[in-house]
Amino acid sequence: MASIINKLKPLSTNEFASEAFDSSYLESFLRFNVCQTCPFHIDGCDFTSGNPPENCSPCGGLIVLSQALKDGRLDVQDVRLANLGDLGSKAILALSKTAALKQLENPHIYDLQHDELYEVNDDGFDFLKNCNGTKTMEQLSPEKEFIEFCVSEGLLDVLNETSQRDFILGKSPNPSLRYLEWLVTLRCNLKCSHCYLGDQKLIDFPEGLISITLDEFSLMQGLRILVSGGEPILYSHFGVLNELIPDYPVRFVLLSNGTLLEDRLVQSLNFHEVQISLDGTKSGHEMIRGTGTYYKVLRAMERIRNAGIDLSVATMIHAGNLKEFDEMSKVMENFGVREWNIDYPCARGRFEVHPELSVAPQEAAKLMQYGFGASYHGSSAGWTCGRHLVGILPDGKICRCGLFPDKVLGSIEEGLAKAWDRVHHIPIEATKCKGCDRSDDCGGGCRYRAGGPLERDPVMCALYGQSEFK
């Protein structure tokens, strides 16, 4: 810890004397990266035991580190690299439990926790495959810069004793299937005016196919699963799916309307991220979601944040929320939202019978610019949307996405890989977007909203300042 001590040398321990340990701040990180590598831990530690005594306090060193991290005098990279320096050649390297090796078109390492994908060369990938928690730095002989980068980014753990890590390795198809939009149920507790699915149907994805789906997607080197519905909390086998999440090297995102996310349920979630639907302030949100839903959603957002789960928000633009985006921006900031996905609804389902909710594409485009941190969900430079994504319906059928349930590619029983082979990928050059200098930014927009596989999406054209009829 010499590097850390040097950073803290100018400080007096009195600066921390009045500071209590904040058990909610990086507690699991500190226990793993500090307590477990502490030379005194061999004699036991009440604070890190499975059942610590009531009001048990950590040691003074941990209090100092905790406060230094919290006030910015140190960062997590300092702590990780300090462990590497302390253990030296005896350090045991293990792929982090929140990282996964992915053999896509090119080899990558994927940070599930932060949704970051790092491309590595073949030598780097082969080295990482050997970081299974059983070999030391001395045995692995890594390049110094590469190993320090992987450790500082949290892709590799530095251990002082062996801890076997198993990998799910495979080879992806080309193009790779990276994202699943998984509609696990059509049950819902709301009747939202803009819902593209229409009226509720009591259809659930079969329990016996859950593991089969997860196994195949993982072997195909998939990255992220968007668990949707209906309202996925009402899925009959939601508990089964939630319990299986830690077994797979995939980032799981729960898409929910938020009204059923009570505290006990949130605390039990294994999902990496929860995306809540918030469609305005109280007036605009309840105009399409129903009376009493707004404050339920805000309480759910608070619970998700307090549980340490990544929180994102999805908002649909409609005639009732056009003047509410400045106020919504404050909500996003107050809740520490990592991503605000603002979109324009497709004319399908209930939205078809509510023309009073429609907004001109030019007006919607202005509001879409409030969004931030949009995750990558399947488009790729030179191709229309869906280059790396398919949808799975509650009956087990596989389609391009939930907006095209009638264009079936196959079924889970037949196999995800076989269905993926049947996807017709459309290059931008084959569409009316050919020659547009913004096509790589928007991926041609939504094929359903465009009205045809080769048409232009008027909403995205407006967003990027392109004439729909140019």
Stockholm file with secondary structure:
# STOCKHOLM 1.0

chainA/1-470         MASIINKLKPLSTNEFASEAFDSSYLESFLRFNVCQTCPFHIDGCDFTSGNPPENCSPCGGLIVLSQALKDGRLDVQDVRLANLGDLGSKAILALSKTAALKQLENPHIYDLQHDELYEVNDDGFDFLKNCNGTKTMEQLSPEKEFIEFCVSEGLLDVLNETSQRDFILGKSPNPSLRYLEWLVTLRCNLKCSHCYLGDQKLIDFPEGLISITLDEFSLMQGLRILVSGGEPILYSHFGVLNELIPDYPVRFVLLSNGTLLEDRLVQSLNFHEVQISLDGTKSGHEMIRGTGTYYKVLRAMERIRNAGIDLSVATMIHAGNLKEFDEMSKVMENFGVREWNIDYPCARGRFEVHPELSVAPQEAAKLMQYGFGASYHGSSAGWTCGRHLVGILPDGKICRCGLFPDKVLGSIEEGLAKAWDRVHHIPIEATKCKGCDRSDDCGGGCRYRAGGPLERDPVMCALYGQSEFK
#=GR chainA/1-470 SS CHHHHHHHTTSCTHHHHTCCCCTTSSHHHHHHHTGGGCTTGGGCCTTTSSSCCTTCCCCHHHHHHHHHHHTTSSCHHHHHHHHHHHHGGGCEEEECTTEEEEESSSEEEEETTTTEEEECCHHHHHHHHTCEEEEEHHHHCCCHHHHHHHHHTTSEEEESSCCCCCCCCCCCCSSCCCEEEEECBCCCSCCCTTCTTCSCCCCBCCGGGHHHHHHHHHHTTCCEEEEESSCGGGCTTHHHHHHHGGGSSSEEEEEECSTTCCHHHHHHCCCSEEEEECCSSHHHHHHHHCTTHHHHHHHHHHHHHHTTCEEEEEEECCTTSTTCHHHHHHHHHHTTCSEEEEECCCSCGGGGGCGGGCCCHHHHHHHHTTCBCCCCCSCCTTBCTTTTEEEECTTSEEESSTTCTTSEEEETTTCHHHHHHTCCCCBGGGSTTTTCTTHHHHTTCCHHHHTSTTSCCHHHHHHTTCCTTC
#=GC SS_cons         CHHHHHHHTTSCTHHHHTCCCCTTSSHHHHHHHTGGGCTTGGGCCTTTSSSCCTTCCCCHHHHHHHHHHHTTSSCHHHHHHHHHHHHGGGCEEEECTTEEEEESSSEEEEETTTTEEEECCHHHHHHHHTCEEEEEHHHHCCCHHHHHHHHHTTSEEEESSCCCCCCCCCCCCSSCCCEEEEECBCCCSCCCTTCTTCSCCCCBCCGGGHHHHHHHHHHTTCCEEEEESSCGGGCTTHHHHHHHGGGSSSEEEEEECSTTCCHHHHHHCCCSEEEEECCSSHHHHHHHHCTTHHHHHHHHHHHHHHTTCEEEEEEECCTTSTTCHHHHHHHHHHTTCSEEEEECCCSCGGGGGCGGGCCCHHHHHHHHTTCBCCCCCSCCTTBCTTTTEEEECTTSEEESSTTCTTSEEEETTTCHHHHHHTCCCCBGGGSTTTTCTTHHHHTTCCHHHHTSTTSCCHHHHHHTTCCTTC
//
